[in-house]
Amino acid sequence: MVRGEDPAAIVPKGLRVLDIRIRAQKVIIKPNLIANRPHPVTTPAGTVEALVKYFKGGGNEVIVAEGSGFSDTHTVFKSQGYVEVSERYGVKLVDLNRDEFEILEELEATALKRFEFPRTLKDAYLVSAAVLKRHSITRVTLSLKNMLGATIGRDKGRFHRLGIEECIVDINRYKRPDLAVIDGRLGLSSELGGKRGRFGVMIFSKDPVAADTIGAGVLGVDPSRVKHLELAQRAGLCICDTKLIDVVHLE
């Protein structure tokens, strides 16, 4: 957890502590651009720019990819400043809603035993760049739930109809983020708006379940009452027990 307000300073500080080593040829940064609304509803372009700059510095191919649920993804890219980041650093912007895909099957999945897997994500080092928000149904929407946008088609409501908590875990079975980044400088009491809170912190972890567990606590939500965190731990996606999570605080 790194305190501060400037992502250009916070991001490299947080990532250096994690000693990240990337074996994949490409890095995918997956922000939360659920709708065409500014931060903190969505991940700010400044945070993604800091991530792009960091990973480009290591010589990796970097792609920003998202599948918005309430707006045309490329319209959101344009309105929220992502096109400028793309042009400044030469990174590709991909609408995962319209991506080519292949069918994957996972017998241990609960709701999504067959899944249309976006080919852009294949063999990539995946960064889930989320924002710090509560959610009216799942209590929090952080790194794991951000992966609902890493799917084909704009009808994200289908996951609610199939069982939202189970779908969150199943999607992460098919592609678990290698790195979780939660921009908690500002937070929200609801997924699309509500009361803002200034927390002045960003969370970084190689374990998205642990990151979301700590993020829930920052929001004042008891992680043990977040069903998809418990399900994720049972599925072996990693740890949601606060007693087992080592939190390093940086200023």
Residue, then its C-alpha position, 0 to 999 in steps of 0.5 A: m500500500v503506497r500513500g500519495e496522490d500522484p500516480a506517476a510517483i506512486v506506481p513505480k514505488g509500489l511495483r519496485v517493492l514487488d520485484i516483478r519479473i515478466r516472462a511473457q512478451k506482452v503486457i495487458i493493462k486492463p482498466n475498469l471502464i465500465a461506463n463513460r464516466p470519469h474517475p473514480v467510477t473508472t480507472p483514470a488515464g493517469t494511472v494507466e499512463a504510469l503503468v504503461k511507462y513502467f512496463k514500456g521501460g522494461g522493453n515489453e509490448v504493452i496493450v490497454a484492453e477493456g470491454s465496457g459494459f455500458s458504453d462503446t469501449h472506444t468512445v470511453f477510450k477517447s472521452q477519458g484520455y486513453v487515446e492520448v496515452s496510446e498516441r504518446y507511448g505507442v500502445k494499442l487500445v483493444d475493445l475486448n467486447r469485439d475481440e477474436f476468441e477461442i472456446l475454453e472449458e473448465l470442468e471445475a467452474t461453477a457457472l461458466k464451464r465453457f468460456e469465450f476467451p479473448r485472444t488478446l489475453k492469451d499468453a499475456y502478463l495481465v494487470s488488473a488496474a481497478v478502482l476502489k469501489r463498493h458494489s450494491i450486490t457484491r459489496v466491492t468491485l475491485s481486481l477480481k470483479n474488474m475481470l468481467g470486462a475481460t470478456i466478449g460482448r457488452d452484455k455483462g448482465r448475463f453474468h448477473r443472471l448466471g450468478i455474479e459471484e460465481c462468474i467472477v471466480d470462474i472468469n478468474r479461473y480462465k485468466r487470473p491477473d498476474l498483478a493487481v493494482i487498485d487506485g484508491r486515492l478516491g473511492l466510491s460508495s457505489e459502482l456507478g456513483g454515490k458518495r466519494g471518499r478520499f483514501g489517498v492510497m494505491i494497492f499493489s499485489k501479485d495476488p489479486v485476492a489478497a489485494d481485494t481483501i485489503g481493498a475491502g478493508v480500506l472501504g470499511v467492508d468486512p472481507s469475510r462477507v464478500k462471497h466471491l473472495e471466499l469462493a476465490q480462495r476455495a478455488g485456489l486463486c489465492i488468499c483472502d485470510t487477513k492473518l496470512i497477508d503481509v501488508v507493506h506500507l509506504e509513503 
